[in-house]
């Protein structure tokens, strides 16, 4: 019988790679939070440099946007089918106002320019709320 830790590890490996990066800001209560989500559809022949994304782009985004945390979900093939998304980045903020301030930051020009360094996919942006 597989232990619980092994089961969770195996399920995570089979479903997709996830990473949570926290800014170290004061913990937000379990109340509703605002989210800024970037979804990269997986298309045949698309370029996506996962190593650069994790090691360079995400630290830049966190520095500029000052998100409370980010959850990265890397798509993996399942049942012989390609993943529908190359990557989903779920940035959490304390409020919608915090997201508005983040997207208006002048540093966002550098963030947008950096995208060409790791992908040719046009991402979809979705604002949301989570709890």
C-alpha positions in Angstrom: 0.0 0.0 0.0 1.4 3.4 -1.0 1.7 6.0 1.8 -0.1 9.3 1.6 3.1 11.3 0.8 4.0 9.0 -2.1 0.5 9.1 -3.4 0.4 12.9 -3.4 3.8 13.1 -5.1 2.8 10.6 -7.8 -0.5 12.4 -8.5 1.3 15.8 -8.7 3.9 14.3 -11.1 1.1 12.8 -13.3 -1.1 15.9 -13.4 1.4 18.7 -13.8 4.2 20.6 -12.1 3.1 23.2 -9.7 5.1 25.9 -8.0 4.0 28.4 -5.4 6.2 31.5 -4.8 5.5 33.8 -2.0 6.7 37.4 -1.8 7.1 37.1 2.0 4.4 39.8 2.5 2.2 39.5 5.6 -0.1 36.6 5.3 -3.5 37.4 4.0 -6.4 36.0 6.0 -8.5 33.2 4.5 -10.8 35.8 3.1 -11.5 36.3 -0.5 -8.6 37.6 -2.5 -8.2 39.0 -6.0 -6.3 37.1 -8.7 -4.5 38.0 -11.9 -4.2 34.9 -14.1 -2.1 34.4 -17.2 -3.0 31.4 -19.4 -0.7 30.2 -22.2 -2.6 28.0 -24.6 -0.6 25.1 -25.9 -0.4 25.1 -29.7 1.5 22.9 -32.0 5.0 24.2 -32.7 4.7 26.9 -29.9 7.9 27.9 -28.1 7.9 28.0 -24.2 11.2 28.1 -22.2 10.0 26.8 -18.8 13.5 27.2 -17.2 13.7 30.9 -18.2 10.1 31.5 -17.2 10.7 30.2 -13.7 14.2 31.6 -13.1 13.9 35.0 -14.7 10.5 36.1 -15.8 8.5 35.1 -12.7 11.0 36.9 -10.3 10.7 40.0 -12.5 6.9 39.9 -12.4 6.9 39.4 -8.6 9.3 42.4 -8.2 7.2 44.7 -10.4 3.6 43.5 -9.5 4.3 42.8 -5.8 1.8 39.9 -5.8 1.3 38.1 -2.5 2.0 34.8 -4.2 2.0 33.0 -7.5 1.0 29.4 -8.3 2.5 28.1 -11.5 0.8 25.2 -13.2 2.7 23.5 -16.0 0.6 21.5 -18.4 1.6 17.9 -19.1 0.3 15.4 -21.6 -2.3 13.0 -20.4 -3.5 9.9 -22.1 -1.5 10.5 -25.2 -3.0 14.0 -25.7 -1.0 17.2 -25.4 -1.8 19.5 -22.5 -4.3 22.2 -23.5 -2.2 24.8 -21.8 1.6 25.2 -21.6 1.4 27.2 -18.4 -1.0 28.9 -16.1 0.2 31.5 -13.6 -2.2 32.4 -10.8 -1.1 35.6 -9.0 -2.9 36.3 -5.7 -3.4 39.9 -4.5 -5.1 41.3 -1.4 -7.6 43.3 -3.4 -8.7 44.3 -6.9 -7.1 47.7 -6.1 -3.7 46.0 -5.6 -4.0 44.5 -9.0 -4.9 47.8 -10.6 -1.9 49.4 -9.0 0.3 46.5 -10.2 -0.8 46.7 -13.9 -0.3 50.5 -13.9 3.3 50.2 -12.6 5.8 51.6 -15.1 7.8 48.4 -14.7 5.1 46.5 -16.6 6.7 47.6 -19.9 9.8 45.6 -19.0 7.6 42.6 -18.0 5.8 42.7 -21.3 9.0 43.1 -23.3 10.5 40.1 -21.5 7.7 37.7 -22.7 9.4 37.4 -26.1 12.4 35.8 -24.4 10.5 32.7 -23.4 7.5 32.3 -25.6 5.8 33.1 -28.8 2.3 32.2 -27.4 -0.2 35.1 -27.0 -1.5 34.6 -23.4 -5.0 35.1 -22.2 -5.3 37.3 -19.1 -8.2 36.7 -16.6 -8.9 38.7 -13.5 -10.6 36.8 -10.8 -11.3 36.2 -7.2 -10.4 33.2 -5.0 -10.7 32.2 -1.5 
